[in-house]
């Protein structure tokens, strides 16, 4: 079994209160791939330009990611994003976006990629997400992410795309914006009417929540004293979540399994933000992940005990 | 054993997208008292004016709250607050504040109030909080709340007051503002150096977190599809949290007990926001509380299971 992700492969320029990086490997598909690579083979699909070299490929290959479907556009320039964070990491400012080779991108999946068991449609134009979905007709579990830009500029297309997937992984605020509902419970109900059975709301430093027909699950973020760069946290979450599902091909996607997938998503995201870009993911080990998932269970559980209440 | 709270007893005017109330019973000490009244006898301390009548007393007495230390200031007007919420309930606008009898308030505690086992210093001027703390020298557990206004205008006094209590229950953002630290882990470490051993950060619709020397605990808010008026949610949380502690006089304040207290705080807050002002608290029953605490445990737990990770 394997995982396919379609999304941006990028160079990022990032400024946070803790430092600056002028040009580092990034993009939703890259952050996703590295996180998911701890669970299964990942096929990454997306375009790059002439500036994308062996050093960048090596980061992905070192984690066993299949880069055969990275499309090199000769003469082109890799997608570039520049952003800045202040002390409130939930609030980021985009300084520059250069589409480069992403302009005119038409996803073409090899047999390996289109045959994946689990597929993640990272945040790209919803028509393209739908094209990819159509090429992965045998996938067992397909999820997508999007953003305010597409909600505002291509809402009908986005809803059509959403209707063809099993799961959406959205930012909390964007889920409310998409559905025009004031809270998560009502927003998730609306999206489930469109088709997806699993709704995940990412809440940044506060954690994440999930709603399915089995009900609600809420999980705080892992508490960190060192948060250096939140870029890619949501895609790392998705990588851990989808990777965990891919690693359990024979099992029913019930709440027990999906809750554990949430815990791995939360854990991978927490490592991602401890350093700039993908830096932390290149040193991360299985043991560190397993230990943090245990910690996460320990710090989120309480044991109920009856108390005499006064009516 | 019993609980004492000192804070505002108020009339509130509130406008939310779901309706308007021109003058309803409110105030931090009132919301706290009603929530804590499910666990133990509550002594409420604070001033009221001539406009505070039997209807208001009856709301408190119906829940068994001891109102003997409510100080009636003849010729005075009860504290008044007017505020408005938009769709984002984490963001509220204060339209009017009239101190009324709160101007010149000097807390005088009867023997019953000063002898309480558990004491909550709700959000009032920090010098007054310290006076109350001094009168409750035998209390087993004392907690306080505050707000940005005091952090900005009376920070030294506030820190001195904090150094004399066991626990602070602060909004997330105000905890960071107070300590000038970028995240909860570092902020809590700073406050613990000042004295308190239990740090609780209230995160509004996202839940609450606690840090003690036994570590971190995070708990999502209870998911609701009907949120009518968030006024008093923080004080209801405090009431459930402190009430639960008061109801366990012989037990060590270890993490197991404090986590359960967090669950009761979360639960009481979730009921409070389901209707305007104190309306929901006047119909709430023990059975409803117990059922929701069970639900809260169910929707926040996951069971770890090892997975083969790929290094």
Interface residues (C-beta under 8 A of the other chain):
Chain A: X17 X37 X38 X39 X40 X64 X87 X182 X183 X184 X185 X186 X189 X203 X205 X206 X207 X209 X211 X215 X216 X217 X218 X219 X220 X221 X223 X224 X225 X227 X244 X247 X248 X256 X259 X260 X262 X263 X264 X285 X286 X289 X290 X293 X294 X297 X298 X299 X300 X301 X302 X303 X304 X305 X306 X307 X308 X309 X310 X311
Chain B: X17 X37 X38 X39 X40 X64 X87 X182 X183 X184 X185 X186 X189 X203 X205 X206 X207 X209 X211 X215 X216 X217 X218 X219 X220 X221 X223 X224 X225 X227 X244 X247 X248 X256 X259 X260 X262 X263 X264 X285 X286 X289 X290 X293 X294 X297 X298 X299 X300 X301 X302 X303 X304 X305 X306 X307 X308 X309 X310 X311
